[in-house]
């Protein structure tokens, strides 16, 4: 990265951030904390809670298409090879976000596009993933209902029930409908209200429960001095002769309203499509950014996604809960979540019969023939009463690599204009048909008595539909392989940066919001410091989020406590996916260990044979700002007199059992055998007990977890 600019004379800000989604919001907060004067330009409006409520009743307040007089926040763009949906407004995609916070799959780190950057991304991203998860209030969903049980049954039917469990979410559950002072940022954040379980997360949350960006990063950025200006669409980025940039903007729907803004540095965070289009226009139409890499618009990916649905019989109401609350993996490369879509009135017009065929034209023909042969069946679906309360939408994602290019070319409708259009790269188009998606959908329908459905856009239109578009301005080591370097600076244009989904160079296979946020945290941490003696703030950290189950009617004897922890190995294994991930600082102190049957006699003897005789627990201490652990051993007389000398590392990582976050306690790679291959994973039960799983993670041998229990001492 370049060195800091000097005088601020004539600048509107030290840094202008274009866009207020995940990348833009993180940049705004962290650069403001670092002492920069930050200005955020957002194309869409700022929405109040009242605006979000109105959007549930009025499509004009929900949909974003200014040329048609629609000034809401939800948009959909249809390209030749893919349909893409997203959100516009202050908060960006977090407005229409389900709040899922999954970590990237292990294959992401091993992708060629990642390894060729010469960075150990596993260790590089780890602290930023943890910080992002904290800031977004990650907590495991405590609410599993009928829809989740249907998904569990589908997982069981395809032999994957052991991978089923609740998802980590960015939602404040608290006490249902009860407003309380800021529970995350020590009073610096807004007051929050416990989740009402309305199932309408995708419509924007007007109740103060979903942790969208206006309730964390953006709120804090503005509190600390950043300025957010809505309804400013950036049309040009122009380098200035002495360094820095001028940004030219217009109002999205009012003609004649234009403005210019100047800053020594600019961060583009307009979302993958927005950033690609802006850079392409500046390079190819306006000529203001001539050195942008020819790789721009390449390596666009979609998480290889399919969307299906099941309509349950009349009388069943699946609406209570967050939009997404559970998931499973039918195979190692496929991830399935269920979705409630309350308020998605258009869904009844978008679904049709479930049809298999890997040839798009033949599949379209077969679907149309089914519709013509049984119009009554389609009518019963389209006009079904309480349609959305009976509907389960399934999102099926894979980490198979599929790639598109996005380019500025003449519009087929208005040839005097150039628009962003998709182009197929090789034979790796985003799939509109995933056999496993239909298999899972049939399994869920069979288990629940429902009717399996495909999206007509996929089955008839041959289009993959996604909310998770990635890439297009990817990181690389040179302009021949990327648009930005590993510090996110655009090759050939010093002081111009990109910090959104467009920099992600490989498929994630899961919902990408946490990864995008973590990459932006890393970018901001490496950003040049401001010139001079500017006041700086210590970067704010969130207090650990805790899920609180909603109150329910208590029996006459008094309210029930948390469900007792299972006291058998199978019971603990079944409960594992539903337990809460721990942060390293939550285990500080001594924890005493015990085993459940039938391991109470066997496990201690086994530990003695491999070098840990009389093991009775773990001790965690904070050393130089880092949490480290050791094992505790009893002396020969049975007293607690011994500790292990080999320290253990402590970090949050995906569990080997289910891929969700767990606190991993392990030994360094150079530790003696067999300890270098041993890892303990820790999560917390509702009663505060810490449940552990011991794994052998040796190349070529991955032994399943053996459970144990830890209880805090003192």
C-alpha positions as CSV (number, residue, x, y, z in Angstrom):
1,X,0.0,0.0,0.0
2,X,1.1,3.6,-0.6
3,X,2.1,5.9,2.1
4,X,-0.3,8.4,3.6
5,X,-1.4,11.5,1.8
6,X,-0.4,14.9,3.3
7,X,-2.6,18.0,3.4
8,X,-6.4,17.6,3.7
9,X,-6.9,21.0,2.1
10,X,-9.6,20.8,-0.6
11,X,-10.6,17.3,0.2
12,X,-14.1,16.4,1.2
13,X,-12.7,13.5,3.3
14,X,-9.5,11.5,3.7
15,X,-11.3,8.4,2.4
16,X,-14.5,8.1,0.4
17,X,-16.2,4.7,0.6
18,X,-18.6,3.8,-2.2
19,X,-21.3,1.5,-0.8
20,X,-22.5,0.7,2.7
21,X,-22.8,-3.1,2.5
22,X,-20.5,-5.5,4.4
23,X,-17.2,-4.3,2.9
24,X,-18.2,-0.6,3.0
25,X,-19.5,-0.7,6.6
26,X,-16.4,-2.4,8.0
27,X,-14.2,0.1,6.1
28,X,-16.2,3.1,7.4
29,X,-15.9,2.0,11.0
30,X,-12.3,0.8,11.1
31,X,-10.9,3.7,9.1
32,X,-12.8,6.2,11.2
33,X,-11.4,4.6,14.4
34,X,-7.9,4.9,12.8
35,X,-8.3,8.6,12.6
36,X,-9.3,9.1,9.0
37,X,-12.1,11.5,8.0
38,X,-14.5,9.1,6.2
39,X,-17.3,9.8,3.8
40,X,-19.7,7.0,2.7
41,X,-21.7,7.4,-0.6
42,X,-24.7,5.0,-0.9
43,X,-26.8,4.7,-4.0
44,X,-30.0,3.7,-2.2
45,X,-32.1,5.5,0.5
46,X,-31.8,5.3,4.2
47,X,-34.7,3.2,5.5
48,X,-36.3,3.7,8.9
49,X,-38.1,0.9,10.7
50,X,-41.4,2.4,9.5
51,X,-40.1,2.2,5.9
52,X,-39.3,-1.5,6.4
53,X,-42.7,-2.2,7.9
54,X,-44.4,-0.4,4.9
55,X,-42.4,-2.6,2.5
56,X,-44.3,-5.7,3.8
57,X,-47.5,-4.2,2.5
58,X,-46.4,-2.1,-0.5
59,X,-44.3,-3.5,-3.4
60,X,-43.3,0.0,-4.3
61,X,-41.6,0.3,-0.9
62,X,-40.0,-3.1,-1.3
63,X,-38.7,-3.3,-4.9
64,X,-35.8,-1.2,-6.2
65,X,-36.1,-0.1,-9.8
66,X,-36.0,3.7,-9.9
67,X,-36.8,3.9,-13.6
68,X,-40.2,2.4,-12.8
69,X,-40.8,4.6,-9.7
70,X,-39.8,1.8,-7.3
71,X,-37.6,3.1,-4.5
72,X,-37.4,0.1,-2.1
73,X,-34.4,-2.1,-1.3
74,X,-34.9,-5.5,-3.1
75,X,-33.5,-5.9,-6.6
76,X,-33.2,-8.7,-9.1
77,X,-31.0,-8.6,-12.2
78,X,-31.5,-11.2,-14.9
79,X,-28.5,-12.0,-17.1
80,X,-28.2,-14.6,-19.9
81,X,-26.6,-17.2,-17.6
82,X,-27.7,-16.3,-14.1
83,X,-30.3,-14.3,-12.1
84,X,-28.9,-12.3,-9.2
85,X,-30.8,-10.8,-6.2
86,X,-29.6,-8.3,-3.6
87,X,-30.3,-5.2,-1.5
88,X,-29.8,-1.5,-2.0
89,X,-29.8,1.2,0.7
90,X,-27.8,2.2,3.8
91,X,-26.8,-1.2,5.0
92,X,-26.6,-2.8,1.6
93,X,-27.2,-6.5,1.3
94,X,-27.6,-6.8,5.1
95,X,-31.1,-5.4,4.7
96,X,-32.3,-8.5,2.8
97,X,-29.8,-10.9,4.5
98,X,-31.0,-13.9,6.5
99,X,-28.2,-13.4,9.0
100,X,-26.4,-16.7,8.4
101,X,-22.7,-16.6,9.6
102,X,-21.0,-19.7,8.3
103,X,-17.2,-19.9,7.9
104,X,-15.7,-20.8,4.5
105,X,-15.2,-24.5,3.8
106,X,-11.7,-25.9,4.0
107,X,-11.6,-26.3,0.2
108,X,-11.7,-22.6,-0.1
109,X,-8.3,-22.1,1.4
110,X,-6.8,-24.8,-0.8
111,X,-8.2,-23.4,-4.1
112,X,-5.5,-22.5,-6.6
113,X,-6.8,-18.9,-6.7
114,X,-6.1,-18.6,-3.0
115,X,-2.8,-20.5,-2.7
116,X,-1.1,-18.7,-5.6
117,X,-1.3,-15.4,-3.6
118,X,1.4,-16.9,-1.4
119,X,-0.5,-16.3,1.9
120,X,-1.5,-18.8,4.6
121,X,-5.1,-17.7,4.5
122,X,-6.2,-20.1,7.2
123,X,-4.0,-18.3,9.8
124,X,-4.3,-14.9,8.1
125,X,-8.1,-14.8,8.2
126,X,-8.6,-16.5,11.6
127,X,-8.5,-13.4,13.8
128,X,-10.6,-11.4,11.4
129,X,-13.2,-14.1,11.1
130,X,-13.4,-14.1,14.9
131,X,-13.7,-10.3,15.1
132,X,-16.3,-10.2,12.4
133,X,-18.3,-12.9,14.0
134,X,-18.3,-11.0,17.3
135,X,-19.2,-7.7,15.7
136,X,-22.1,-9.3,13.9
137,X,-23.3,-11.0,17.1
138,X,-23.0,-14.6,16.0
139,X,-25.0,-17.1,18.0
140,X,-26.3,-20.5,17.3
141,X,-30.1,-20.5,16.6
142,X,-31.9,-21.7,19.7
143,X,-35.2,-22.2,17.8
144,X,-35.9,-25.4,15.9
145,X,-39.5,-26.0,14.9
146,X,-41.6,-28.1,12.5
147,X,-39.7,-26.8,9.4
148,X,-36.4,-27.8,10.9
149,X,-37.8,-31.3,11.8
150,X,-38.8,-31.7,8.2
151,X,-35.2,-30.8,7.1
152,X,-33.9,-33.3,9.7
153,X,-36.1,-36.0,8.2
154,X,-34.8,-35.2,4.7
155,X,-31.2,-35.4,6.0
156,X,-32.0,-38.8,7.6
157,X,-33.5,-40.0,4.4
158,X,-30.4,-39.3,2.4
159,X,-28.1,-40.7,5.1
160,X,-26.8,-37.3,6.4
161,X,-28.7,-36.8,9.7
162,X,-25.4,-36.6,11.6
163,X,-24.6,-33.4,9.7
164,X,-27.9,-31.7,10.6
165,X,-28.0,-28.9,13.1
166,X,-28.9,-25.3,13.9
167,X,-27.0,-22.5,12.0
168,X,-25.0,-19.7,13.5
169,X,-27.0,-16.4,13.0
170,X,-26.5,-12.7,13.4
171,X,-29.8,-12.2,15.4
172,X,-30.4,-10.9,18.9
173,X,-32.8,-13.4,20.3
174,X,-32.9,-12.0,23.9
175,X,-36.4,-12.0,25.3
176,X,-39.0,-12.1,22.5
177,X,-40.4,-8.7,21.7
178,X,-38.6,-7.0,24.7
179,X,-36.5,-3.9,24.1
180,X,-33.3,-3.5,26.1
181,X,-30.2,-1.3,26.1
182,X,-27.4,-2.2,23.7
183,X,-26.2,-5.7,24.7
184,X,-23.2,-5.8,22.3
185,X,-21.0,-2.7,22.5
186,X,-21.1,-1.5,26.1
187,X,-23.8,1.1,25.5
188,X,-22.2,2.4,22.3
189,X,-24.7,0.6,20.0
190,X,-28.5,1.1,19.6
191,X,-31.0,-0.5,21.9
192,X,-32.2,-3.9,20.7
193,X,-35.4,-6.0,20.8
194,X,-35.5,-9.7,21.1
195,X,-36.4,-11.6,18.0
196,X,-40.2,-12.0,17.4
197,X,-39.6,-15.1,15.2
198,X,-41.7,-13.6,12.4
199,X,-39.7,-15.4,9.6
200,X,-39.4,-12.1,7.7
201,X,-35.6,-11.5,7.9
202,X,-35.4,-11.2,4.1
203,X,-37.7,-8.2,4.1
204,X,-35.5,-6.1,6.4
205,X,-36.0,-6.3,10.2
206,X,-38.0,-3.3,11.5
207,X,-38.0,-4.7,15.1
208,X,-34.4,-4.3,16.1
209,X,-33.5,-8.0,16.3
210,X,-31.5,-8.8,13.2
211,X,-27.9,-7.6,13.4
212,X,-27.9,-5.8,10.1
213,X,-25.1,-3.3,9.5
214,X,-27.1,-0.2,10.6
215,X,-27.1,-1.7,14.1
216,X,-23.3,-2.4,14.4
217,X,-20.6,-1.3,12.0
218,X,-22.5,1.7,10.4
219,X,-24.1,2.8,13.6
220,X,-20.7,3.0,15.3
221,X,-19.0,4.5,12.3
222,X,-21.5,7.4,12.3
223,X,-21.3,7.7,16.1
224,X,-17.5,8.1,15.8
225,X,-17.6,10.7,13.0
226,X,-18.1,9.1,9.6
227,X,-20.6,10.8,7.3
228,X,-23.0,8.6,5.3
229,X,-24.8,10.3,2.4
230,X,-27.6,8.2,0.8
231,X,-29.0,8.5,-2.7
232,X,-25.7,9.2,-4.3
233,X,-25.0,7.0,-7.3
234,X,-21.3,7.2,-8.3
235,X,-21.0,7.5,-12.1
236,X,-17.3,8.2,-12.5
237,X,-14.0,7.9,-10.6
238,X,-11.5,10.4,-12.0
239,X,-7.8,10.6,-11.0
240,X,-6.6,14.1,-10.1
241,X,-3.3,15.5,-11.4
242,X,-1.7,15.8,-8.0
243,X,-3.0,12.5,-6.7
244,X,-6.3,11.5,-5.2
245,X,-9.6,11.1,-6.9
246,X,-12.8,13.0,-7.8
247,X,-16.0,11.1,-7.7
248,X,-19.0,12.3,-9.7
249,X,-22.4,11.3,-8.5
250,X,-26.1,11.7,-9.5
251,X,-29.4,11.1,-7.8
252,X,-30.7,7.7,-8.6
253,X,-34.1,9.0,-9.8
254,X,-34.2,12.8,-9.8
255,X,-32.7,14.2,-13.0
256,X,-30.4,17.2,-12.8
257,X,-29.1,16.4,-9.3
258,X,-25.3,15.9,-9.5
259,X,-22.4,16.3,-7.2
260,X,-18.6,15.9,-7.0
261,X,-16.6,14.6,-4.1
262,X,-12.8,14.6,-3.7
263,X,-10.5,12.5,-1.5
264,X,-6.9,11.2,-1.6
265,X,-8.1,7.7,-1.3
266,X,-11.2,5.8,-2.4
267,X,-12.6,2.4,-1.4
268,X,-15.0,0.8,-3.8
269,X,-17.5,-1.4,-1.9
270,X,-20.5,-1.3,-4.1
271,X,-21.0,-5.1,-4.2
272,X,-19.7,-7.4,-6.8
273,X,-21.9,-6.2,-9.7
274,X,-21.7,-2.5,-8.7
275,X,-17.9,-2.5,-8.4
276,X,-17.4,-4.4,-11.7
277,X,-19.7,-2.1,-13.6
278,X,-18.2,1.2,-12.2
279,X,-14.7,0.1,-12.9
280,X,-15.6,-1.1,-16.4
281,X,-17.3,2.2,-17.3
282,X,-14.4,4.2,-16.0
283,X,-11.9,2.1,-18.0
284,X,-13.9,1.3,-21.2
285,X,-16.4,4.2,-21.7
286,X,-15.0,7.2,-19.8
287,X,-11.3,6.4,-20.1
288,X,-10.7,7.7,-16.6
289,X,-9.1,4.5,-15.2
290,X,-7.2,3.1,-18.2
291,X,-4.9,0.9,-16.2
292,X,-7.5,-1.3,-14.6
293,X,-6.5,-4.9,-15.3
294,X,-8.1,-6.8,-18.3
295,X,-9.0,-9.5,-15.7
296,X,-11.8,-7.2,-14.5
297,X,-15.2,-9.0,-14.8
298,X,-13.5,-12.4,-15.0
299,X,-13.8,-15.2,-12.3
300,X,-17.4,-14.3,-11.3
301,X,-18.8,-17.1,-9.2
302,X,-22.2,-18.0,-7.7
303,X,-21.6,-20.7,-5.1
304,X,-23.1,-23.2,-7.7
305,X,-26.5,-22.7,-6.2
306,X,-30.0,-24.1,-6.7
307,X,-33.3,-23.1,-5.1
308,X,-36.2,-25.5,-4.6
309,X,-39.3,-25.6,-2.4
310,X,-41.8,-27.8,-0.7
311,X,-45.5,-26.8,-0.1
312,X,-46.9,-28.5,2.9
313,X,-50.6,-29.6,3.2
314,X,-53.3,-27.2,4.4
315,X,-53.3,-26.7,8.1
316,X,-49.6,-26.7,8.7
317,X,-48.0,-23.4,9.7
318,X,-44.2,-23.3,9.4
319,X,-43.8,-19.6,9.8
320,X,-42.5,-19.2,13.3
321,X,-38.7,-18.8,13.5
322,X,-35.9,-16.9,11.8
323,X,-35.7,-17.2,8.0
324,X,-32.9,-19.8,8.2
325,X,-32.5,-21.9,11.3
326,X,-30.9,-25.2,10.3
327,X,-28.8,-26.9,7.7
328,X,-27.1,-30.2,6.7
329,X,-24.6,-31.6,4.2
330,X,-25.9,-34.4,2.0
331,X,-22.4,-34.9,0.7
332,X,-19.0,-33.3,1.5
333,X,-19.4,-30.7,-1.2
334,X,-23.0,-29.7,-0.8
335,X,-24.7,-27.5,1.8
336,X,-28.5,-27.2,2.3
337,X,-30.4,-24.7,4.3
338,X,-34.2,-24.2,4.8
339,X,-35.8,-20.8,4.4
340,X,-39.0,-19.2,5.6
341,X,-40.0,-16.5,3.1
342,X,-42.8,-14.6,4.8
343,X,-43.7,-11.6,2.8
344,X,-42.3,-13.1,-0.4
345,X,-45.6,-12.7,-2.2
346,X,-44.0,-13.2,-5.6
347,X,-42.9,-16.8,-4.7
348,X,-46.3,-18.3,-5.6
349,X,-45.7,-17.1,-9.2
350,X,-42.2,-18.5,-9.4
351,X,-42.6,-22.2,-8.5
352,X,-43.7,-25.1,-10.5
353,X,-43.3,-28.9,-10.8
354,X,-40.1,-30.6,-9.8
355,X,-38.4,-31.9,-13.0
356,X,-35.1,-33.7,-13.4
357,X,-32.9,-33.2,-16.5
358,X,-29.3,-32.0,-16.9
359,X,-30.1,-30.6,-20.4
360,X,-31.7,-27.2,-19.9
361,X,-33.8,-27.1,-23.1
362,X,-35.2,-30.6,-22.5
363,X,-35.9,-29.8,-18.9
364,X,-37.8,-26.7,-19.9
365,X,-39.8,-28.7,-22.4
366,X,-40.6,-31.4,-19.9
367,X,-41.7,-28.8,-17.3
368,X,-44.0,-27.0,-19.8
369,X,-45.6,-30.3,-20.8
370,X,-46.2,-31.1,-17.1
371,X,-47.8,-27.6,-16.7
372,X,-50.0,-28.1,-19.7
373,X,-50.9,-31.7,-18.7
374,X,-52.0,-30.8,-15.2
375,X,-52.9,-27.1,-15.0
376,X,-55.2,-27.8,-12.1
377,X,-52.2,-28.9,-10.0
378,X,-50.3,-25.8,-10.8
379,X,-53.4,-23.7,-10.0
380,X,-53.7,-25.4,-6.6
381,X,-50.1,-24.4,-5.9
382,X,-50.4,-20.8,-7.2
383,X,-53.6,-20.0,-5.4
384,X,-53.0,-22.1,-2.3
385,X,-54.3,-20.5,0.9
386,X,-51.7,-19.4,3.5
387,X,-49.1,-20.2,0.8
388,X,-46.1,-18.7,2.5
389,X,-46.9,-20.1,5.9
390,X,-46.9,-23.6,4.3
391,X,-43.8,-23.1,2.1
392,X,-40.3,-24.3,2.8
393,X,-37.7,-22.9,0.4
394,X,-34.4,-24.9,0.2
395,X,-31.1,-23.2,-0.8
396,X,-28.6,-25.8,-2.0
397,X,-25.0,-24.6,-2.5
398,X,-21.9,-26.4,-3.7
399,X,-18.2,-25.6,-3.8
400,X,-17.8,-26.9,-7.4
401,X,-16.0,-24.2,-9.4
402,X,-18.2,-22.5,-12.0
403,X,-17.2,-19.3,-13.7
404,X,-18.7,-16.4,-15.7
405,X,-17.4,-13.2,-17.1
406,X,-19.2,-9.9,-16.8
407,X,-18.6,-7.3,-19.5
408,X,-19.9,-4.0,-20.7
409,X,-21.5,-4.6,-24.1
410,X,-24.3,-3.1,-26.1
411,X,-27.8,-3.7,-24.7
412,X,-29.9,-6.1,-26.9
413,X,-32.9,-3.9,-26.1
414,X,-31.4,-0.4,-26.2
415,X,-28.3,-0.8,-28.5
416,X,-27.3,2.9,-28.0
417,X,-26.4,1.9,-24.4
418,X,-23.7,-0.4,-23.0
419,X,-24.8,-2.6,-20.1
420,X,-23.3,-5.3,-18.0
421,X,-23.8,-8.7,-19.7
422,X,-22.7,-12.2,-18.8
423,X,-20.5,-14.4,-20.9
424,X,-19.8,-18.1,-20.4
425,X,-16.2,-19.1,-19.7
426,X,-15.5,-22.5,-21.1
427,X,-18.1,-25.1,-20.1
428,X,-18.4,-24.1,-16.4
429,X,-21.6,-22.2,-16.4
430,X,-23.4,-21.9,-13.0
431,X,-25.7,-24.9,-12.9
432,X,-29.5,-24.5,-13.2
433,X,-30.0,-28.1,-12.2
434,X,-28.3,-29.9,-9.3
435,X,-29.5,-33.5,-9.0
436,X,-28.8,-33.5,-5.3
437,X,-31.1,-30.5,-4.8
438,X,-34.0,-32.4,-6.3
439,X,-33.1,-35.5,-4.3
440,X,-33.2,-33.6,-1.1
441,X,-36.4,-31.8,-2.0
442,X,-38.2,-35.1,-2.8
443,X,-36.9,-36.5,0.5
444,X,-38.3,-33.6,2.5
445,X,-41.6,-33.7,0.6
446,X,-41.9,-37.5,1.2
447,X,-41.1,-37.1,4.9
448,X,-43.6,-34.2,5.5
449,X,-46.4,-35.0,3.1
450,X,-45.7,-31.9,1.0
451,X,-45.4,-31.1,-2.8
452,X,-41.9,-30.8,-4.2
453,X,-41.3,-27.7,-6.4
454,X,-38.6,-26.1,-8.6
455,X,-38.1,-22.5,-9.4
456,X,-39.5,-21.9,-12.9
457,X,-36.6,-19.6,-13.6
458,X,-34.3,-22.6,-13.2
459,X,-36.5,-25.3,-14.7
460,X,-38.0,-23.3,-17.7
461,X,-35.5,-20.4,-17.9
462,X,-32.4,-22.5,-17.5
463,X,-31.1,-19.8,-15.1
464,X,-29.2,-20.4,-11.9
465,X,-30.5,-17.9,-9.3
466,X,-28.2,-16.6,-6.5
467,X,-27.9,-13.9,-3.8
468,X,-24.2,-14.9,-3.4
469,X,-22.4,-13.5,-6.4
470,X,-18.6,-13.3,-5.9
471,X,-15.5,-12.2,-7.8
472,X,-15.0,-10.0,-10.8
473,X,-12.3,-7.8,-9.3
474,X,-10.3,-10.6,-7.7
475,X,-7.0,-10.5,-5.8
476,X,-3.9,-11.5,-7.7
477,X,-0.1,-11.1,-7.6
478,X,-0.1,-8.9,-10.8
479,X,-2.5,-7.3,-13.3
480,X,-2.2,-10.5,-15.4
481,X,-3.9,-12.5,-12.6
482,X,-6.1,-10.0,-10.7
483,X,-7.6,-6.6,-10.4
484,X,-6.3,-5.8,-6.9
485,X,-3.3,-6.9,-4.9
486,X,-3.5,-8.8,-1.6
487,X,-3.9,-5.4,0.2
488,X,-7.0,-4.7,-2.1
489,X,-5.3,-1.8,-4.0
490,X,-6.2,-1.6,-7.7
491,X,-3.2,-2.4,-9.9
492,X,-2.2,0.8,-11.8
493,X,-4.2,3.2,-9.7
494,X,-2.6,4.0,-6.3
495,X,-5.0,5.0,-3.6
496,X,-7.9,3.2,-5.2
497,X,-9.1,0.1,-3.3
498,X,-11.8,-2.6,-3.5
499,X,-13.3,-4.1,-0.4
500,X,-16.4,-6.2,-1.2
501,X,-17.4,-9.6,-2.6
502,X,-15.8,-8.8,-5.9
503,X,-12.3,-9.5,-4.5
504,X,-13.1,-13.1,-3.4
505,X,-11.2,-15.3,-5.9
506,X,-12.7,-18.7,-5.2
507,X,-16.1,-20.4,-4.5
508,X,-17.0,-20.5,-0.8
509,X,-19.8,-23.1,-1.0
510,X,-21.6,-21.4,1.9
511,X,-23.3,-18.1,2.6
512,X,-20.4,-15.6,2.1
513,X,-21.3,-12.6,4.5
514,X,-18.9,-13.6,7.3
515,X,-16.0,-14.2,4.8
516,X,-16.6,-10.8,3.1
517,X,-16.7,-9.1,6.5
518,X,-13.5,-10.8,7.6
519,X,-11.7,-9.8,4.4
520,X,-12.8,-6.2,4.9
521,X,-11.5,-6.3,8.5
522,X,-8.2,-7.5,7.3
523,X,-8.1,-4.8,4.6
524,X,-8.9,-2.1,7.1
525,X,-6.3,-3.3,9.5
526,X,-3.6,-3.0,6.8
527,X,-4.8,0.4,5.5
528,X,-2.3,3.3,5.7
529,X,-2.5,5.4,8.9
530,X,-3.6,9.1,8.4
531,X,-1.0,11.8,8.3
532,X,-0.2,13.9,11.3
533,X,-1.2,13.5,14.9
534,X,-4.8,12.5,14.4
535,X,-6.9,11.2,17.4
536,X,-7.3,7.4,17.1
537,X,-9.7,5.0,18.9
538,X,-8.9,1.5,19.9
539,X,-11.0,-0.7,17.5
540,X,-14.2,-1.6,19.3
541,X,-14.9,-5.3,20.0
542,X,-18.3,-6.8,20.6
543,X,-19.2,-8.5,23.9
544,X,-19.9,-12.2,23.3
545,X,-23.4,-12.9,22.1
546,X,-25.5,-15.4,23.9
547,X,-28.7,-17.1,22.7
548,X,-31.6,-16.8,25.1
549,X,-34.5,-19.1,24.5
550,X,-37.8,-17.2,24.4
551,X,-40.1,-17.4,27.4
552,X,-42.8,-20.1,27.1
553,X,-45.8,-20.8,29.4
554,X,-44.5,-22.4,32.5
555,X,-46.1,-25.4,34.3
556,X,-47.7,-24.8,37.7
557,X,-44.6,-26.0,39.5
558,X,-42.5,-23.1,38.0
559,X,-40.5,-22.5,34.8
560,X,-38.4,-25.3,33.5
561,X,-34.7,-24.9,33.3
562,X,-32.5,-25.9,30.3
563,X,-32.7,-29.5,29.1
564,X,-30.4,-31.8,31.0
565,X,-27.1,-32.6,29.3
566,X,-27.1,-36.2,27.9
567,X,-25.1,-38.6,30.0
568,X,-24.3,-41.1,27.2
569,X,-21.9,-41.0,24.3
570,X,-24.6,-41.2,21.6
571,X,-26.6,-38.5,23.4
572,X,-23.6,-36.1,23.5
573,X,-22.9,-36.8,19.8
574,X,-26.5,-36.0,18.9
575,X,-26.4,-32.8,21.0
576,X,-23.1,-31.5,19.6
577,X,-24.4,-29.6,16.6
578,X,-26.9,-27.7,18.8
579,X,-24.4,-26.4,21.3
580,X,-23.1,-22.8,21.4
581,X,-19.6,-22.0,20.1
582,X,-17.3,-20.5,22.7
583,X,-14.8,-17.6,22.3
584,X,-11.3,-18.1,23.7
585,X,-11.8,-15.6,26.6
586,X,-14.8,-17.5,27.8
587,X,-12.8,-20.5,29.0
588,X,-10.2,-18.6,31.1
589,X,-9.5,-20.4,34.4
590,X,-9.6,-24.1,35.4
591,X,-12.0,-26.6,34.1
592,X,-12.5,-30.0,35.6
593,X,-13.1,-33.0,33.3
594,X,-15.4,-36.0,33.5
595,X,-16.6,-38.7,31.1
596,X,-20.0,-40.2,30.4
597,X,-20.8,-43.9,30.2
598,X,-19.3,-46.1,28.9
599,X,-16.1,-44.0,28.8
600,X,-15.8,-43.4,32.6
601,X,-13.3,-46.3,33.1
602,X,-12.0,-46.8,29.6
603,X,-11.0,-43.2,28.7
604,X,-8.7,-42.5,31.7
605,X,-6.8,-45.7,31.1
606,X,-6.4,-44.9,27.4
607,X,-5.0,-41.5,28.3
608,X,-2.6,-43.0,30.7
609,X,-1.2,-45.3,28.0
610,X,-0.5,-42.4,25.6
611,X,1.2,-40.2,28.2
612,X,-1.5,-38.3,30.2
613,X,-2.0,-40.4,33.4
614,X,-4.5,-39.1,35.9
615,X,-5.7,-36.3,33.6
616,X,-8.5,-34.3,35.3
617,X,-9.0,-31.1,33.3
618,X,-7.6,-28.0,31.5
619,X,-6.3,-24.6,32.6
620,X,-6.5,-21.6,30.3
621,X,-4.5,-18.4,30.9
622,X,-4.1,-15.1,29.0
623,X,-0.4,-14.7,28.0
624,X,0.7,-11.6,26.0
625,X,-2.9,-11.1,24.9
626,X,-3.3,-14.6,23.6
627,X,-5.3,-17.4,25.4
628,X,-3.3,-20.6,25.9
629,X,-4.0,-23.8,27.6
630,X,-2.4,-26.8,29.4
631,X,-3.7,-30.1,30.6
632,X,-4.0,-30.7,34.4
633,X,-2.8,-34.0,35.9
634,X,-3.1,-35.4,39.4
635,X,0.1,-36.4,41.2
636,X,0.8,-39.9,42.3
637,X,-1.0,-39.3,45.6
638,X,-4.1,-38.1,43.8
639,X,-3.7,-34.4,44.4
640,X,-4.0,-31.7,41.8
641,X,-0.2,-31.0,41.7
642,X,0.9,-31.5,38.1
643,X,0.4,-29.5,34.8
644,X,1.6,-30.4,31.4
645,X,4.6,-28.5,30.1
646,X,3.6,-28.5,26.5
647,X,1.2,-25.5,25.9
648,X,-1.8,-25.8,23.7
649,X,-3.1,-23.2,21.2
650,X,-6.7,-21.9,21.4
651,X,-8.7,-20.6,18.4
652,X,-12.2,-20.7,16.9
653,X,-12.3,-23.0,13.8
654,X,-14.9,-25.1,11.9
655,X,-15.6,-28.3,13.7
656,X,-14.5,-31.5,12.1
657,X,-17.9,-33.0,13.0
658,X,-20.2,-30.5,11.4
659,X,-18.3,-27.5,9.9
660,X,-19.8,-25.0,12.4
661,X,-17.6,-22.9,14.7
662,X,-16.0,-24.6,17.8
663,X,-13.3,-23.6,20.1
664,X,-10.3,-25.7,19.0
665,X,-7.6,-26.6,21.6
666,X,-4.6,-28.3,20.0
667,X,-0.9,-28.6,20.0
668,X,1.6,-27.0,17.6
669,X,2.5,-28.7,14.4
670,X,6.0,-29.5,15.8
671,X,4.7,-31.1,18.9
672,X,5.8,-34.8,19.6
673,X,3.8,-37.6,18.1
674,X,0.9,-38.4,18.5
675,X,0.0,-35.0,20.2
676,X,0.5,-33.0,17.1
677,X,-2.5,-34.8,15.6
678,X,-4.8,-34.4,18.6
679,X,-7.4,-31.6,18.8
680,X,-10.1,-31.0,21.3
681,X,-13.2,-29.0,20.2
682,X,-15.2,-27.2,22.8
683,X,-18.8,-25.9,22.9
684,X,-21.1,-24.8,25.7
685,X,-24.4,-26.5,26.7
686,X,-27.4,-24.3,27.8
687,X,-26.6,-25.0,31.4
688,X,-23.1,-23.6,31.1
689,X,-21.3,-27.0,30.9
690,X,-18.5,-27.2,28.4
691,X,-18.7,-30.2,26.1
692,X,-15.5,-31.4,24.4
693,X,-14.8,-33.7,21.5
694,X,-11.4,-35.2,21.0
695,X,-10.3,-35.8,17.4
696,X,-7.3,-37.4,15.7
697,X,-6.6,-35.2,12.7
698,X,-3.8,-36.9,11.0
699,X,-3.3,-36.8,7.2
700,X,-5.0,-39.9,5.9
701,X,-6.7,-40.6,9.2
702,X,-9.4,-38.5,10.7
703,X,-10.9,-40.3,13.7
704,X,-14.3,-39.2,14.9
705,X,-14.8,-37.3,18.1
706,X,-14.7,-38.8,21.6
707,X,-16.9,-36.7,24.0
708,X,-16.0,-35.5,27.4
709,X,-17.4,-32.8,29.8
710,X,-15.7,-29.9,31.4
711,X,-17.1,-27.9,34.4
712,X,-15.7,-24.6,35.6
713,X,-13.9,-24.7,39.0
714,X,-14.5,-21.8,41.3
